[in-house]
């Protein structure tokens, strides 16, 4: 019971439910675009970490200020993701996040950023940057754990940040088209006949993406 985005992000949502939601915005916005938007939403905190690191290194901030700026920037975007606060200017960064997701693989950008940091602020500044990211990650890991436990108590399934990214992506698309953003799907809309055309469109255009899905369709 999982979907996968074009770049391999695992979203543990049943295919009928996910495609029933995406049927609301199809064909104006197809399933591939929703899955791609899911990646953009998911990567926003990572983009914030990279961008804030670039800024503090370029400004040659001392280690304490460096750590504070990086921690705050990442925390703000993690809170945006946690509570779904996708309003300008945060939504304006989604296209940037798409580009970031294309070029951030294999740690190349991080290595380049750390090399730049060593050149501008030295090892102490780089260490402050890494420590701030790690501390923020730990704090929000605890938040995510609590959120997953809450979702498990409410609906019987421990949704994680990836599933939340999908829901945010759907709601962004639905809001753009003026259709319902309600995550409740009536039983009759879960029938394959209701959403099969959306699934088939994705399978024809992007068979590699569909081939990764678990077989619950």
LONU-430442 format. One record per residue (C-alpha): x, y, z. Coordinates in Angstrom, 3 decimals. Layout:
+----------+----------+----------+
!        x !        y !        z !
+----------+----------+----------+
!        X !        Y !        Z !
...
+----------+----------+----------+
This chain:
+----------+----------+----------+
!        x !        y !        z !
+----------+----------+----------+
!    0.000 !    0.000 !    0.000 !
!    2.267 !    2.769 !   -1.249 !
!    2.734 !    5.241 !   -4.059 !
!    6.110 !    6.528 !   -5.179 !
!    6.845 !    9.974 !   -6.554 !
!    8.965 !   10.400 !   -9.719 !
!   12.153 !   10.667 !   -7.655 !
!   11.299 !    7.786 !   -5.342 !
!    9.635 !    9.341 !   -2.297 !
!    7.450 !    6.672 !   -0.671 !
!    3.902 !    7.736 !    0.175 !
!    2.015 !    5.098 !    2.167 !
!   -1.495 !    5.739 !    0.863 !
!   -3.793 !    3.215 !   -0.796 !
!   -4.011 !    3.661 !   -4.555 !
!   -7.839 !    3.928 !   -4.731 !
!   -7.914 !    6.652 !   -2.085 !
!   -5.016 !    8.654 !   -3.553 !
!   -6.366 !    8.522 !   -7.097 !
!   -9.898 !    9.309 !   -5.962 !
!   -8.515 !   12.536 !   -4.540 !
!   -6.481 !   13.270 !   -7.673 !
!   -9.560 !   12.637 !   -9.830 !
!  -11.018 !   15.871 !   -8.457 !
!   -8.357 !   17.972 !  -10.175 !
!   -7.904 !   15.839 !  -13.302 !
!   -7.447 !   16.620 !  -16.194 !
!   -6.467 !   20.211 !  -15.371 !
!   -3.734 !   18.814 !  -13.096 !
!   -2.676 !   15.234 !  -13.729 !
!   -1.418 !   12.649 !  -11.246 !
!    2.227 !   13.107 !  -12.249 !
!    2.049 !   16.796 !  -11.386 !
!    0.505 !   16.029 !   -7.977 !
!    3.280 !   13.537 !   -7.227 !
!    5.870 !   16.026 !   -8.422 !
!    4.305 !   18.721 !   -6.245 !
!    4.497 !   16.276 !   -3.333 !
!    8.276 !   16.235 !   -3.776 !
!    8.414 !   20.022 !   -3.897 !
!    6.502 !   20.281 !   -0.631 !
!    8.632 !   17.576 !    1.006 !
!   11.887 !   19.266 !    0.013 !
!   11.077 !   22.768 !    1.237 !
!   12.791 !   22.331 !    4.672 !
!   15.893 !   20.909 !    2.963 !
!   15.900 !   23.862 !    0.590 !
!   15.667 !   26.186 !    3.602 !
!   18.670 !   24.472 !    5.193 !
!   20.740 !   24.768 !    2.029 !
!   19.753 !   28.374 !    1.325 !
!   20.303 !   29.556 !    4.895 !
!   23.701 !   27.835 !    4.926 !
!   24.653 !   29.588 !    1.724 !
!   23.633 !   32.939 !    3.204 !
!   25.442 !   32.569 !    6.538 !
!   28.603 !   31.382 !    4.807 !
!   28.483 !   34.200 !    2.263 !
!   27.974 !   36.778 !    5.036 !
!   30.734 !   35.132 !    7.105 !
!   28.585 !   35.148 !   10.222 !
!   30.201 !   33.987 !   13.483 !
!   29.333 !   30.425 !   14.563 !
!   26.603 !   31.316 !   17.084 !
!   24.728 !   33.600 !   14.691 !
!   25.293 !   31.078 !   11.944 !
!   23.647 !   28.309 !   13.979 !
!   20.749 !   30.523 !   15.069 !
!   19.908 !   31.612 !   11.516 !
!   20.081 !   28.070 !   10.137 !
!   18.053 !   26.557 !   12.982 !
!   15.379 !   29.256 !   12.663 !
!   15.112 !   28.995 !    8.882 !
!   14.733 !   25.220 !    8.876 !
!   12.349 !   25.302 !   11.854 !
!   10.066 !   27.820 !   10.130 !
!    9.734 !   25.627 !    7.057 !
!    9.259 !   22.483 !    9.127 !
!    6.409 !   24.259 !   10.941 !
!    4.923 !   25.323 !    7.608 !
!    4.971 !   21.689 !    6.542 !
!    3.671 !   20.391 !    9.868 !
!    0.657 !   22.707 !    9.948 !
!    0.087 !   23.160 !    6.209 !
!    0.692 !   26.914 !    6.213 !
!    1.201 !   27.133 !    2.466 !
!    0.650 !   30.804 !    1.744 !
!    2.893 !   33.361 !    0.017 !
!    5.842 !   33.720 !    0.248 !
!    6.266 !   30.011 !    1.034 !
!    4.331 !   28.847 !   -2.039 !
!    6.541 !   31.034 !   -4.245 !
!    9.471 !   28.776 !   -3.342 !
!    7.842 !   25.592 !   -4.637 !
!    9.275 !   25.977 !   -8.186 !
!   12.707 !   26.540 !   -6.611 !
!   12.193 !   23.398 !   -4.552 !
!   11.469 !   21.472 !   -7.762 !
!   14.802 !   22.537 !   -9.229 !
!   16.527 !   21.747 !   -5.934 !
!   15.115 !   18.210 !   -5.959 !
!   16.612 !   17.627 !   -9.412 !
!   20.150 !   18.697 !   -8.483 !
!   20.422 !   17.705 !   -4.814 !
!   20.924 !   13.971 !   -5.286 !
!   23.989 !   12.079 !   -4.065 !
!   24.945 !   14.869 !   -1.652 !
!   26.689 !   16.914 !   -4.350 !
!   25.125 !   20.222 !   -3.293 !
!   25.859 !   19.583 !    0.376 !
!   29.512 !   18.792 !   -0.340 !
!   29.797 !   21.965 !   -2.422 !
!   28.130 !   23.982 !    0.335 !
!   30.448 !   22.628 !    3.030 !
!   33.474 !   23.315 !    0.845 !
!   32.264 !   26.892 !    0.408 !
!   31.774 !   27.146 !    4.168 !
!   35.295 !   25.913 !    4.918 !
!   36.622 !   28.572 !    2.569 !
!   34.561 !   31.446 !    4.027 !
!   34.043 !   30.714 !    7.744 !
!   36.342 !   27.809 !    8.522 !
!   35.640 !   24.533 !   10.272 !
!   33.955 !   26.175 !   13.279 !
!   31.354 !   27.820 !   11.053 !
!   30.746 !   24.591 !    9.164 !
!   30.410 !   22.699 !   12.439 !
!   27.899 !   25.284 !   13.698 !
!   25.863 !   24.844 !   10.506 !
!   25.826 !   21.057 !   10.797 !
!   25.003 !   21.186 !   14.515 !
!   22.068 !   23.532 !   13.902 !
!   20.656 !   21.249 !   11.217 !
!   21.078 !   18.202 !   13.421 !
!   19.443 !   19.853 !   16.435 !
!   16.517 !   21.055 !   14.354 !
!   16.167 !   17.593 !   12.859 !
!   16.059 !   16.037 !   16.332 !
!   13.465 !   18.502 !   17.622 !
!   11.169 !   17.940 !   14.673 !
!   11.716 !   14.193 !   14.716 !
!   10.012 !   14.317 !   18.107 !
!    7.226 !   16.477 !   16.646 !
!    6.785 !   14.028 !   13.766 !
!    6.661 !   11.104 !   16.175 !
!    3.924 !   12.796 !   18.174 !
!    2.022 !   13.668 !   14.976 !
!    2.202 !   10.071 !   13.742 !
!    0.971 !    8.747 !   17.060 !
!   -1.894 !   11.227 !   16.998 !
!   -2.916 !   10.164 !   13.499 !
!   -2.765 !    6.531 !   14.579 !
!   -5.086 !    7.225 !   17.508 !
!   -7.514 !    9.150 !   15.307 !
!   -7.644 !    7.042 !   12.134 !
!   -5.675 !    3.895 !   12.902 !
!   -2.722 !    4.665 !   10.615 !
!    0.553 !    6.441 !   11.573 !
!    0.907 !    8.934 !    8.732 !
!    4.374 !   10.435 !    8.314 !
!    5.716 !   13.608 !    6.689 !
!    5.625 !   11.963 !    3.237 !
!    1.895 !   11.293 !    3.429 !
!    1.334 !   14.806 !    4.748 !
!    3.300 !   16.161 !    1.762 !
!    0.887 !   14.373 !   -0.566 !
!   -2.127 !   15.812 !    1.227 !
!   -0.606 !   19.305 !    1.099 !
!    0.122 !   18.884 !   -2.622 !
!   -3.439 !   17.775 !   -3.325 !
!   -4.900 !   20.668 !   -1.361 !
!   -2.659 !   23.181 !   -3.136 !
!   -3.846 !   21.834 !   -6.491 !
!   -7.494 !   21.701 !   -5.415 !
!   -7.383 !   25.251 !   -4.048 !
!   -5.887 !   26.476 !   -7.297 !
!   -8.856 !   25.020 !   -9.221 !
!  -11.496 !   25.920 !   -6.649 !
!  -12.568 !   22.332 !   -5.951 !
!  -13.076 !   20.616 !   -2.595 !
!   -9.962 !   20.175 !   -0.455 !
!  -11.755 !   17.803 !    1.919 !
!   -9.670 !   14.654 !    2.446 !
!  -12.757 !   12.525 !    3.058 !
!  -13.627 !   10.367 !    0.057 !
!  -17.108 !    8.761 !   -0.159 !
!  -17.149 !    5.008 !   -0.644 !
!  -18.610 !    5.252 !   -4.143 !
!  -15.642 !    7.372 !   -5.273 !
!  -13.231 !    4.636 !   -4.181 !
!  -14.586 !    2.330 !   -6.887 !
!  -12.072 !    1.800 !   -9.670 !
!  -14.465 !    3.154 !  -12.284 !
!  -14.285 !    6.570 !  -10.637 !
!  -10.515 !    7.015 !  -10.742 !
!   -9.196 !    4.479 !  -13.259 !
!   -8.889 !    7.083 !  -16.025 !
!   -6.501 !    9.101 !  -13.825 !
!   -4.428 !    6.021 !  -13.055 !
!   -4.374 !    4.936 !  -16.717 !
!   -3.241 !    8.390 !  -17.829 !
!   -0.268 !    8.180 !  -15.462 !
!    0.488 !    4.581 !  -16.482 !
!    0.590 !    5.510 !  -20.180 !
!    2.663 !    8.672 !  -19.748 !
!    4.921 !    7.524 !  -16.901 !
!    4.980 !    3.700 !  -16.719 !
!    8.206 !    3.690 !  -14.688 !
!    6.527 !    5.684 !  -11.915 !
!    3.491 !    3.368 !  -11.821 !
!    5.681 !    0.252 !  -11.845 !
!    6.945 !    1.174 !   -8.367 !
!    3.489 !    1.264 !   -6.806 !
!    2.451 !   -1.582 !   -4.578 !
!   -0.174 !   -3.812 !   -6.142 !
!   -3.359 !   -2.667 !   -4.458 !
!   -4.959 !   -1.000 !   -7.470 !
+----------+----------+----------+
